[in-house]
Amino acid sequence: MKTSHFTALFGAIILFVAACSPQGKVEQMSAPAPSFDPMPLSMMEAPSPDPRVGLAGGLFDAEEAIWNLEHVSFTPPPKSSVGNWNSDLAFKGNYVIQGNYNGVNFWDMTDPTSPQLVNDYVCPASQSDVSVYGDLLFVSGEGLEGRLDCGTQGNDSRISEDRLRGIRIFDISDIENPEYVANVQTCRGSHTHSVLKDPNDDDNVYVYVSGSAPVRPDEELPGCSATLPEEDPNTALFRIEVIQVPLDNPQAAAIVNSPRIFDDLTAPPSHGLAPADLAAIEEARAGGAVVVEFNGSPIVIPDQFVERLRGMYKSEQGIEGDLTEAQEEEFKAGVPDMVGSMFGGADELSDRGPNQCHDITLYPEIGLAGGACEGYGLLLDISDPANPVRIDAVADENFAYWHSATFSNDGKTV
């Protein structure tokens, strides 16, 4: 779902023993893999009745149902992370590095039944997607609240010289004392990213950046444009970013290409929202939620984003304190235009394909990548890591949102 990252709340690390795909965007843990012979799921019978039905919710005491997995441990998050969404996990030796909207947590997993928190690094940003290569940690920053100094005060103004939207780079050779060594700013920030180690290049790693947030103003980051390609061939829409990171000098990391892998794609087929979805949207509207039309469908704007837009409106209007009723009405009436200008204009984009990916999975050993690109699934040739090229694209109206991609081990299926 398009808004799943706004509604998912994970308040703790829950560890399970399960078989995992060996490919990924981070280095694998050095411990030898246990040998096992898993039974095909087709030979297993799911519990009946479904034990998930009727489970009670909760923050740390939610009821659970487990099938074919063993629950090993439950560890509450540090106080600073309670109430913040977790995003992704990366691995280095016996450590698990957990990104969340308030920063990064470092856990010692030497004893998986009793994880130990070794560092609670506060550095707010959405969504703090994390990857590790060697002693380098890469962290995504996309939201308007992210700051270069990792401050917790956010950024209320539309244009801020303190804002961070892009990739943060840390030296974690001393994992208990991460060193913030560099950042690379991008026009749309980084919702997710993927780290590519080219088998033929021992001097660099490459970071593929996917950013689906609004385009920054040119006044904040020169060169950023949200216009259509025919109006501005350098628009920040319809492209990803490729960052080259010299391993012996990560401070010199920089964007080396912005490949336009979405050229000539048309809007994917769609049968519209289901009646239940439309009913939920109308219920949200009746409850005071801000709803806008985007690409022909109503979209509920998350409260967190509305607050950021409201802050920008107040800053531009020179308003201090709460809005009056008339000002609030004026603000809400202007939200569709604010959203449209940030995302390039919904009407202008309605007949076009995706202008960004949600996530890109890399398989450098075979020179391919799979892009889960919102309305499409893309297959990319990454044999030249700085210049990925689209070689295929598929769409399916029964896929509401292409979120993630995974290759089979032999690389024949994605």
C-alpha positions as a Markdown table, in Angstrom:
| # | Residue | x | y | z |
|---|---|---|---|---|
| 1 | Met | 0.0 | 0.0 | 0.0 |
| 2 | Lys | 1.2 | 3.5 | -0.7 |
| 3 | Thr | 0.8 | 4.7 | 2.9 |
| 4 | Ser | 2.1 | 1.6 | 4.6 |
| 5 | His | 5.2 | 3.3 | 5.9 |
| 6 | Phe | 3.0 | 5.9 | 7.6 |
| 7 | Thr | 0.9 | 3.4 | 9.4 |
| 8 | Ala | 3.3 | 0.6 | 10.4 |
| 9 | Leu | 4.5 | 0.9 | 14.0 |
| 10 | Phe | 7.2 | -1.4 | 15.3 |
| 11 | Gly | 8.0 | -0.8 | 19.0 |
| 12 | Ala | 10.5 | -3.5 | 19.6 |
| 13 | Ile | 13.0 | -5.9 | 18.0 |
| 14 | Ile | 11.3 | -9.3 | 17.6 |
| 15 | Leu | 13.7 | -12.0 | 16.5 |
| 16 | Phe | 12.7 | -15.2 | 14.7 |
| 17 | Val | 14.8 | -18.1 | 13.5 |
| 18 | Ala | 13.9 | -18.4 | 9.8 |
| 19 | Ala | 15.5 | -19.1 | 6.4 |
| 20 | Cys | 16.6 | -15.9 | 4.7 |
| 21 | Ser | 17.6 | -15.1 | 1.1 |
| 22 | Pro | 21.4 | -14.9 | 0.9 |
| 23 | Gln | 21.5 | -11.9 | -1.4 |
| 24 | Gly | 21.0 | -8.4 | 0.0 |
| 25 | Lys | 22.4 | -4.9 | 0.1 |
| 26 | Val | 24.6 | -5.4 | 3.1 |
| 27 | Glu | 27.5 | -7.7 | 4.0 |
| 28 | Gln | 26.5 | -11.0 | 5.4 |
| 29 | Met | 27.4 | -12.0 | 9.0 |
| 30 | Ser | 30.6 | -14.1 | 9.1 |
| 31 | Ala | 29.1 | -17.0 | 11.1 |
| 32 | Pro | 28.8 | -20.2 | 9.0 |
| 33 | Ala | 25.3 | -20.9 | 7.8 |
| 34 | Pro | 23.7 | -23.9 | 9.5 |
| 35 | Ser | 22.8 | -26.8 | 7.3 |
| 36 | Phe | 19.1 | -27.6 | 7.1 |
| 37 | Asp | 16.6 | -29.3 | 4.8 |
| 38 | Pro | 13.4 | -27.2 | 4.9 |
| 39 | Met | 10.2 | -28.9 | 4.2 |
| 40 | Pro | 8.4 | -27.3 | 1.2 |
| 41 | Leu | 5.4 | -25.1 | 2.3 |
| 42 | Ser | 3.2 | -27.1 | -0.1 |
| 43 | Met | 3.7 | -30.1 | 2.2 |
| 44 | Met | 2.7 | -28.2 | 5.3 |
| 45 | Glu | -0.8 | -27.5 | 6.5 |
| 46 | Ala | -1.6 | -24.1 | 7.9 |
| 47 | Pro | -3.3 | -23.9 | 11.3 |
| 48 | Ser | -7.1 | -23.9 | 11.2 |
| 49 | Pro | -9.0 | -21.9 | 12.3 |
| 50 | Asp | -6.5 | -19.0 | 11.6 |
| 51 | Pro | -5.0 | -18.1 | 15.0 |
| 52 | Arg | -4.4 | -14.5 | 13.8 |
| 53 | Val | -8.1 | -13.7 | 13.8 |
| 54 | Gly | -9.1 | -11.8 | 16.9 |
| 55 | Leu | -5.7 | -11.0 | 18.3 |
| 56 | Ala | -5.6 | -8.1 | 20.7 |
| 57 | Gly | -3.3 | -5.2 | 19.9 |
| 58 | Gly | -0.9 | -3.4 | 22.1 |
| 59 | Leu | 2.5 | -1.7 | 22.1 |
| 60 | Phe | 4.6 | -4.2 | 24.1 |
| 61 | Asp | 1.9 | -6.6 | 25.0 |
| 62 | Ala | 0.2 | -7.3 | 21.7 |
| 63 | Glu | -1.1 | -10.9 | 21.3 |
| 64 | Glu | 0.7 | -12.9 | 18.7 |
| 65 | Ala | 0.3 | -16.1 | 16.6 |
| 66 | Ile | 3.3 | -18.0 | 15.2 |
| 67 | Trp | 3.4 | -20.8 | 12.7 |
| 68 | Asn | 6.5 | -22.6 | 11.6 |
| 69 | Leu | 8.8 | -20.1 | 13.4 |
| 70 | Glu | 10.4 | -20.0 | 16.8 |
| 71 | His | 10.1 | -16.8 | 18.8 |
| 72 | Val | 13.6 | -16.4 | 20.3 |
| 73 | Ser | 13.4 | -13.1 | 22.2 |
| 74 | Phe | 11.7 | -9.8 | 22.7 |
| 75 | Thr | 13.6 | -6.7 | 23.5 |
| 76 | Pro | 11.9 | -3.3 | 24.0 |
| 77 | Pro | 13.5 | -0.3 | 22.2 |
| 78 | Pro | 15.4 | 2.4 | 24.0 |
| 79 | Lys | 13.3 | 5.2 | 25.4 |
| 80 | Ser | 14.2 | 7.6 | 22.6 |
| 81 | Ser | 12.8 | 5.2 | 20.0 |
| 82 | Val | 9.5 | 4.5 | 21.6 |
| 83 | Gly | 6.7 | 5.8 | 19.4 |
| 84 | Asn | 9.0 | 6.1 | 16.3 |
| 85 | Trp | 8.7 | 3.8 | 13.3 |
| 86 | Asn | 11.5 | 1.3 | 12.6 |
| 87 | Ser | 12.6 | 1.0 | 9.0 |
| 88 | Asp | 15.3 | -1.5 | 8.2 |
| 89 | Leu | 18.1 | -3.7 | 9.6 |
| 90 | Ala | 21.7 | -4.0 | 8.5 |
| 91 | Phe | 24.5 | -6.3 | 9.9 |
| 92 | Lys | 28.1 | -6.1 | 10.8 |
| 93 | Gly | 29.7 | -9.1 | 12.5 |
| 94 | Asn | 27.7 | -9.8 | 15.6 |
| 95 | Tyr | 25.9 | -6.5 | 15.5 |
| 96 | Val | 22.5 | -5.6 | 14.2 |
| 97 | Ile | 22.0 | -1.9 | 13.1 |
| 98 | Gln | 18.4 | -0.8 | 13.3 |
| 99 | Gly | 17.2 | 2.3 | 11.6 |
| 100 | Asn | 14.2 | 4.3 | 12.8 |
| 101 | Tyr | 12.7 | 7.7 | 12.4 |
| 102 | Asn | 14.6 | 9.0 | 15.4 |
| 103 | Gly | 18.0 | 7.7 | 14.4 |
| 104 | Val | 19.9 | 4.4 | 14.6 |
| 105 | Asn | 20.2 | 1.7 | 17.3 |
| 106 | Phe | 23.2 | -0.6 | 17.5 |
| 107 | Trp | 22.6 | -4.0 | 19.1 |
| 108 | Asp | 25.1 | -6.7 | 20.1 |
| 109 | Met | 23.6 | -10.0 | 19.0 |
| 110 | Thr | 26.3 | -12.3 | 20.4 |
| 111 | Asp | 23.5 | -13.9 | 22.4 |
| 112 | Pro | 20.4 | -13.7 | 20.3 |
| 113 | Thr | 18.2 | -14.6 | 23.2 |
| 114 | Ser | 19.4 | -11.4 | 25.0 |
| 115 | Pro | 20.3 | -8.6 | 22.6 |
| 116 | Gln | 22.3 | -5.8 | 24.2 |
| 117 | Leu | 22.0 | -2.1 | 23.2 |
| 118 | Val | 25.4 | -0.7 | 22.7 |
| 119 | Asn | 24.5 | 2.7 | 21.1 |
| 120 | Asp | 21.3 | 4.7 | 20.8 |
| 121 | Tyr | 22.4 | 7.2 | 18.1 |
| 122 | Val | 19.8 | 10.0 | 17.9 |
| 123 | Cys | 19.6 | 11.6 | 14.5 |
| 124 | Pro | 16.0 | 12.1 | 13.4 |
| 125 | Ala | 15.0 | 11.6 | 9.8 |
| 126 | Ser | 12.5 | 9.5 | 7.9 |
| 127 | Gln | 13.1 | 6.8 | 7.3 |
| 128 | Ser | 16.7 | 6.0 | 8.2 |
| 129 | Asp | 17.0 | 3.1 | 5.9 |
| 130 | Val | 20.4 | 1.5 | 6.7 |
| 131 | Ser | 23.1 | -0.4 | 4.8 |
| 132 | Val | 26.6 | -1.5 | 5.8 |
| 133 | Tyr | 29.7 | -2.0 | 3.7 |
| 134 | Gly | 32.9 | -2.7 | 5.6 |
| 135 | Asp | 33.3 | 0.0 | 8.2 |
| 136 | Leu | 30.8 | 2.4 | 6.5 |
| 137 | Leu | 27.2 | 2.8 | 7.5 |
| 138 | Phe | 24.8 | 4.5 | 5.0 |
| 139 | Val | 21.6 | 6.0 | 6.3 |
| 140 | Ser | 18.7 | 7.4 | 4.2 |
| 141 | Gly | 17.1 | 10.8 | 5.1 |
| 142 | Glu | 14.0 | 11.9 | 3.2 |
| 143 | Gly | 11.7 | 13.9 | 5.6 |
| 144 | Leu | 11.6 | 17.6 | 6.0 |
| 145 | Glu | 12.6 | 17.3 | 9.6 |
| 146 | Gly | 16.1 | 15.9 | 9.0 |
| 147 | Arg | 19.0 | 18.1 | 10.0 |
| 148 | Leu | 22.7 | 18.2 | 9.1 |
| 149 | Asp | 23.6 | 18.4 | 12.8 |
| 150 | Cys | 21.2 | 15.5 | 13.7 |
| 151 | Gly | 19.3 | 18.0 | 15.9 |
| 152 | Thr | 15.9 | 17.1 | 17.2 |
| 153 | Gln | 14.3 | 20.5 | 16.7 |
| 154 | Gly | 13.4 | 19.9 | 13.1 |
| 155 | Asn | 13.0 | 22.5 | 10.3 |
| 156 | Asp | 9.8 | 24.5 | 10.2 |
| 157 | Ser | 10.6 | 26.8 | 7.3 |
| 158 | Arg | 10.1 | 25.8 | 3.7 |
| 159 | Ile | 13.7 | 26.6 | 2.9 |
| 160 | Ser | 16.4 | 25.7 | 5.4 |
| 161 | Glu | 20.2 | 25.6 | 5.1 |
| 162 | Asp | 20.2 | 23.1 | 8.0 |
| 163 | Arg | 18.0 | 20.5 | 6.3 |
| 164 | Leu | 19.4 | 17.1 | 5.3 |
| 165 | Arg | 17.7 | 15.1 | 2.6 |
| 166 | Gly | 19.8 | 12.4 | 1.1 |
| 167 | Ile | 22.5 | 10.0 | 2.4 |
| 168 | Arg | 24.4 | 10.2 | 5.6 |
| 169 | Ile | 27.7 | 8.3 | 5.8 |
| 170 | Phe | 29.2 | 7.1 | 9.1 |
| 171 | Asp | 32.5 | 5.4 | 10.0 |
| 172 | Ile | 31.5 | 2.5 | 12.4 |
| 173 | Ser | 35.0 | 1.0 | 12.8 |
| 174 | Asp | 34.3 | 1.8 | 16.5 |
| 175 | Ile | 30.7 | 0.7 | 16.6 |
| 176 | Glu | 30.1 | 2.1 | 20.0 |
| 177 | Asn | 31.2 | 5.6 | 18.8 |
| 178 | Pro | 30.0 | 6.1 | 15.2 |
| 179 | Glu | 31.6 | 9.0 | 13.4 |
| 180 | Tyr | 29.5 | 11.1 | 11.0 |
| 181 | Val | 31.9 | 11.6 | 8.2 |
| 182 | Ala | 29.9 | 12.8 | 5.2 |
| 183 | Asn | 26.5 | 13.4 | 3.6 |
| 184 | Val | 25.3 | 13.7 | 0.1 |
| 185 | Gln | 22.3 | 15.9 | -0.5 |
| 186 | Thr | 19.7 | 15.0 | -3.2 |
| 187 | Cys | 16.7 | 16.8 | -4.6 |
| 188 | Arg | 14.1 | 14.3 | -3.3 |
| 189 | Gly | 15.9 | 12.9 | -0.4 |
| 190 | Ser | 16.4 | 9.1 | 0.1 |
| 191 | His | 13.5 | 6.9 | 1.1 |
| 192 | Thr | 15.5 | 3.8 | 0.5 |
| 193 | His | 18.9 | 3.1 | -1.0 |
| 194 | Ser | 21.0 | 0.1 | -2.1 |
| 195 | Val | 24.8 | -0.3 | -1.9 |
| 196 | Leu | 26.5 | -1.8 | -4.9 |
| 197 | Lys | 30.0 | -3.3 | -4.7 |
| 198 | Asp | 31.0 | -3.9 | -8.3 |
| 199 | Pro | 33.2 | -7.1 | -8.6 |
| 200 | Asn | 35.4 | -5.2 | -11.0 |
| 201 | Asp | 36.0 | -2.1 | -8.8 |
| 202 | Asp | 37.8 | -2.4 | -5.5 |
| 203 | Asp | 38.2 | 1.3 | -5.0 |
| 204 | Asn | 34.5 | 2.4 | -4.7 |
| 205 | Val | 31.1 | 1.4 | -3.7 |
| 206 | Tyr | 28.0 | 2.9 | -5.4 |
| 207 | Val | 24.8 | 3.9 | -3.7 |
| 208 | Tyr | 21.5 | 3.8 | -5.7 |
| 209 | Val | 19.1 | 6.3 | -4.1 |
| 210 | Ser | 15.4 | 6.1 | -4.4 |
| 211 | Gly | 13.5 | 9.2 | -3.2 |
| 212 | Ser | 9.8 | 9.5 | -3.6 |
| 213 | Ala | 9.3 | 12.6 | -1.5 |
| 214 | Pro | 8.5 | 16.1 | -2.9 |
| 215 | Val | 11.3 | 17.9 | -4.8 |
| 216 | Arg | 13.2 | 20.5 | -2.8 |
| 217 | Pro | 13.0 | 24.1 | -3.8 |
| 218 | Asp | 15.8 | 25.3 | -6.0 |
| 219 | Glu | 16.5 | 28.0 | -3.3 |
| 220 | Glu | 17.4 | 25.2 | -0.8 |
| 221 | Leu | 19.4 | 23.0 | -3.1 |
| 222 | Pro | 20.4 | 24.6 | -6.4 |
| 223 | Gly | 19.4 | 22.7 | -9.5 |
| 224 | Cys | 16.3 | 21.0 | -8.1 |
| 225 | Ser | 13.3 | 21.2 | -10.4 |
| 226 | Ala | 9.9 | 19.6 | -10.2 |
| 227 | Thr | 8.8 | 20.4 | -13.8 |
| 228 | Leu | 8.3 | 17.9 | -16.6 |
| 229 | Pro | 11.2 | 16.7 | -18.7 |
| 230 | Glu | 10.0 | 18.5 | -21.8 |
| 231 | Glu | 10.2 | 21.8 | -19.8 |
| 232 | Asp | 13.4 | 21.0 | -18.0 |
| 233 | Pro | 15.6 | 18.1 | -19.1 |
| 234 | Asn | 17.3 | 18.2 | -15.7 |
| 235 | Thr | 14.1 | 17.8 | -13.7 |
| 236 | Ala | 14.5 | 15.9 | -10.4 |
| 237 | Leu | 11.5 | 13.7 | -11.5 |
| 238 | Phe | 11.8 | 10.5 | -13.5 |
| 239 | Arg | 15.3 | 9.6 | -12.3 |
| 240 | Ile | 17.3 | 8.0 | -9.5 |
| 241 | Glu | 20.6 | 9.1 | -8.1 |
| 242 | Val | 23.9 | 7.1 | -8.3 |
| 243 | Ile | 26.5 | 8.1 | -5.6 |
| 244 | Gln | 30.1 | 7.0 | -5.9 |
| 245 | Val | 31.8 | 6.5 | -2.5 |
| 246 | Pro | 35.7 | 6.2 | -2.6 |
| 247 | Leu | 36.5 | 3.6 | 0.1 |
| 248 | Asp | 39.7 | 5.3 | 1.1 |
| 249 | Asn | 38.0 | 8.7 | 1.2 |
| 250 | Pro | 34.3 | 8.5 | 1.9 |
| 251 | Gln | 34.2 | 12.3 | 2.5 |
| 252 | Ala | 34.5 | 12.7 | -1.2 |
| 253 | Ala | 31.3 | 10.8 | -1.9 |
| 254 | Ala | 29.2 | 12.5 | -4.6 |
| 255 | Ile | 26.5 | 12.0 | -7.2 |
| 256 | Val | 28.1 | 10.8 | -10.4 |
| 257 | Asn | 24.9 | 10.1 | -12.4 |
| 258 | Ser | 21.1 | 10.6 | -12.4 |
| 259 | Pro | 20.0 | 8.0 | -14.8 |
| 260 | Arg | 16.5 | 8.4 | -16.3 |
| 261 | Ile | 15.4 | 4.8 | -16.1 |
| 262 | Phe | 11.7 | 5.7 | -16.4 |
| 263 | Asp | 11.8 | 7.3 | -19.9 |
| 264 | Asp | 8.8 | 6.6 | -22.1 |
| 265 | Leu | 6.8 | 4.6 | -19.5 |
| 266 | Thr | 3.1 | 5.3 | -19.6 |
| 267 | Ala | 0.7 | 5.1 | -16.6 |
| 268 | Pro | 0.2 | 1.5 | -15.5 |
| 269 | Pro | -3.2 | -0.1 | -15.8 |
| 270 | Ser | -5.5 | 0.5 | -12.9 |
| 271 | His | -9.1 | -0.4 | -11.8 |
| 272 | Gly | -9.3 | 2.2 | -9.1 |
| 273 | Leu | -9.8 | 1.9 | -5.4 |
| 274 | Ala | -11.9 | -0.8 | -3.9 |
| 275 | Pro | -15.2 | 0.2 | -2.2 |
| 276 | Ala | -13.8 | -0.5 | 1.2 |
| 277 | Asp | -10.8 | 1.9 | 0.5 |
| 278 | Leu | -13.2 | 4.6 | -0.7 |
| 279 | Ala | -15.3 | 4.2 | 2.4 |
| 280 | Ala | -12.2 | 4.4 | 4.6 |
| 281 | Ile | -11.1 | 7.6 | 2.8 |
| 282 | Glu | -14.6 | 9.2 | 3.3 |
| 283 | Glu | -14.6 | 8.2 | 6.9 |
| 284 | Ala | -11.2 | 9.9 | 7.3 |
| 285 | Arg | -12.4 | 13.0 | 5.5 |
| 286 | Ala | -15.4 | 13.2 | 7.8 |
| 287 | Gly | -13.1 | 13.0 | 10.8 |
| 288 | Gly | -11.2 | 16.0 | 9.7 |
| 289 | Ala | -8.4 | 14.4 | 7.6 |
| 290 | Val | -7.0 | 16.3 | 4.7 |
| 291 | Val | -7.8 | 14.5 | 1.4 |
| 292 | Val | -6.5 | 15.5 | -2.0 |
| 293 | Glu | -7.1 | 14.1 | -5.5 |
| 294 | Phe | -3.9 | 12.7 | -7.0 |
| 295 | Asn | -3.7 | 10.8 | -10.3 |
| 296 | Gly | -7.5 | 10.6 | -10.3 |
| 297 | Ser | -7.8 | 9.0 | -6.9 |
| 298 | Pro | -8.4 | 10.5 | -3.4 |
| 299 | Ile | -5.5 | 10.3 | -1.1 |
| 300 | Val | -5.5 | 10.9 | 2.7 |
| 301 | Ile | -2.5 | 13.1 | 3.6 |
| 302 | Pro | -0.8 | 11.8 | 6.7 |
| 303 | Asp | -1.2 | 14.0 | 9.8 |
| 304 | Gln | 2.6 | 14.3 | 10.2 |
| 305 | Phe | 2.9 | 15.6 | 6.6 |
| 306 | Val | 0.0 | 18.0 | 7.1 |
| 307 | Glu | 1.7 | 19.4 | 10.1 |
| 308 | Arg | 4.9 | 20.1 | 8.1 |
| 309 | Leu | 2.8 | 21.8 | 5.4 |
| 310 | Arg | 1.0 | 23.8 | 8.0 |
| 311 | Gly | 4.3 | 25.0 | 9.4 |
| 312 | Met | 5.5 | 26.0 | 5.9 |
| 313 | Tyr | 2.2 | 27.9 | 5.4 |
| 314 | Lys | 2.6 | 29.8 | 8.7 |
| 315 | Ser | 6.2 | 30.6 | 7.9 |
| 316 | Glu | 5.4 | 32.0 | 4.5 |
| 317 | Gln | 2.4 | 34.0 | 5.9 |
| 318 | Gly | 4.4 | 35.3 | 8.9 |
| 319 | Ile | 1.9 | 33.7 | 11.3 |
| 320 | Glu | 2.9 | 32.9 | 14.8 |
| 321 | Gly | 0.8 | 30.8 | 17.1 |
| 322 | Asp | -2.3 | 28.8 | 16.1 |
| 323 | Leu | -4.2 | 29.5 | 12.9 |
| 324 | Thr | -7.6 | 31.2 | 13.0 |
| 325 | Glu | -10.5 | 29.3 | 11.6 |
| 326 | Ala | -10.4 | 31.3 | 8.4 |
| 327 | Gln | -6.6 | 30.8 | 8.1 |
| 328 | Glu | -7.0 | 27.0 | 8.6 |
| 329 | Glu | -9.7 | 26.9 | 5.9 |
| 330 | Glu | -7.4 | 28.8 | 3.6 |
| 331 | Phe | -4.5 | 26.5 | 4.4 |
| 332 | Lys | -6.5 | 23.3 | 3.7 |
| 333 | Ala | -7.8 | 24.7 | 0.5 |
| 334 | Gly | -4.3 | 25.3 | -0.6 |
| 335 | Val | -2.9 | 21.9 | 0.3 |
| 336 | Pro | -3.7 | 20.3 | -3.1 |
| 337 | Asp | -1.7 | 23.0 | -4.9 |
| 338 | Met | 1.2 | 22.6 | -2.3 |
| 339 | Val | 1.3 | 18.8 | -2.8 |
| 340 | Gly | 1.0 | 19.1 | -6.6 |
| 341 | Ser | 3.8 | 21.6 | -6.9 |
| 342 | Met | 6.0 | 19.4 | -4.7 |
| 343 | Phe | 5.3 | 16.2 | -6.7 |
| 344 | Gly | 5.3 | 17.8 | -10.1 |
| 345 | Gly | 1.5 | 18.3 | -10.5 |
| 346 | Ala | -0.9 | 15.4 | -10.3 |
| 347 | Asp | -2.8 | 16.3 | -13.5 |
| 348 | Glu | 0.4 | 16.6 | -15.5 |
| 349 | Leu | 1.6 | 13.2 | -14.3 |
| 350 | Ser | -1.6 | 11.2 | -14.6 |
| 351 | Asp | -0.8 | 9.7 | -18.0 |
| 352 | Arg | 2.8 | 8.9 | -17.2 |
| 353 | Gly | 4.6 | 6.0 | -15.6 |
| 354 | Pro | 6.4 | 6.2 | -12.3 |
| 355 | Asn | 8.9 | 8.9 | -11.6 |
| 356 | Gln | 10.7 | 7.1 | -8.8 |
| 357 | Cys | 11.4 | 3.7 | -7.3 |
| 358 | His | 10.5 | 2.6 | -3.8 |
| 359 | Asp | 13.4 | 0.2 | -3.6 |
| 360 | Ile | 16.0 | -1.4 | -5.8 |
| 361 | Thr | 17.5 | -4.8 | -5.2 |
| 362 | Leu | 21.0 | -5.4 | -6.6 |
| 363 | Tyr | 22.6 | -8.6 | -7.8 |
| 364 | Pro | 26.1 | -7.4 | -8.9 |
| 365 | Glu | 27.4 | -11.0 | -9.5 |
| 366 | Ile | 25.1 | -11.3 | -12.5 |
| 367 | Gly | 25.0 | -7.6 | -13.4 |
| 368 | Leu | 21.3 | -7.1 | -12.8 |
| 369 | Ala | 19.0 | -5.2 | -10.5 |
| 370 | Gly | 15.3 | -5.4 | -9.8 |
| 371 | Gly | 13.4 | -2.1 | -9.3 |
| 372 | Ala | 10.2 | -2.0 | -7.3 |
| 373 | Cys | 9.1 | 1.3 | -8.8 |
| 374 | Glu | 5.7 | 2.1 | -7.4 |
| 375 | Gly | 3.5 | 1.4 | -10.5 |
| 376 | Tyr | 6.1 | -0.8 | -12.3 |
| 377 | Gly | 8.6 | -3.5 | -11.8 |
| 378 | Leu | 11.9 | -2.8 | -13.6 |
| 379 | Leu | 14.8 | -5.0 | -14.6 |
| 380 | Leu | 18.1 | -3.0 | -14.8 |
| 381 | Asp | 21.5 | -3.8 | -16.3 |
| 382 | Ile | 24.1 | -2.7 | -13.7 |
| 383 | Ser | 27.2 | -4.1 | -15.3 |
| 384 | Asp | 28.4 | -0.5 | -15.5 |
| 385 | Pro | 27.5 | 0.5 | -11.9 |
| 386 | Ala | 27.5 | 4.3 | -12.5 |
| 387 | Asn | 25.2 | 3.9 | -15.6 |
| 388 | Pro | 22.3 | 1.5 | -14.9 |
| 389 | Val | 20.1 | 0.9 | -18.0 |
| 390 | Arg | 16.5 | -0.3 | -18.0 |
| 391 | Ile | 16.1 | -3.5 | -20.0 |
| 392 | Asp | 12.6 | -4.5 | -19.2 |
| 393 | Ala | 9.5 | -3.2 | -17.4 |
| 394 | Val | 6.2 | -4.8 | -16.3 |
| 395 | Ala | 3.0 | -3.5 | -14.8 |
| 396 | Asp | -0.1 | -5.3 | -13.4 |
| 397 | Glu | -3.3 | -3.6 | -12.3 |
| 398 | Asn | -3.6 | -6.1 | -9.5 |
| 399 | Phe | -0.4 | -4.8 | -7.9 |
| 400 | Ala | -1.4 | -1.7 | -6.0 |
| 401 | Tyr | 2.2 | -0.7 | -5.3 |
| 402 | Trp | 5.5 | -2.3 | -6.3 |
| 403 | His | 7.3 | -2.2 | -3.0 |
| 404 | Ser | 10.3 | -4.6 | -3.0 |
| 405 | Ala | 12.1 | -7.0 | -5.2 |
| 406 | Thr | 14.0 | -10.3 | -4.6 |
| 407 | Phe | 16.0 | -12.4 | -7.0 |
| 408 | Ser | 16.2 | -16.2 | -6.9 |
| 409 | Asn | 19.7 | -17.5 | -6.1 |
| 410 | Asp | 20.3 | -18.5 | -9.7 |
| 411 | Gly | 19.2 | -15.0 | -10.9 |
| 412 | Lys | 16.6 | -16.4 | -13.3 |
| 413 | Thr | 13.6 | -15.1 | -11.4 |
| 414 | Val | 12.9 | -11.8 | -9.7 |
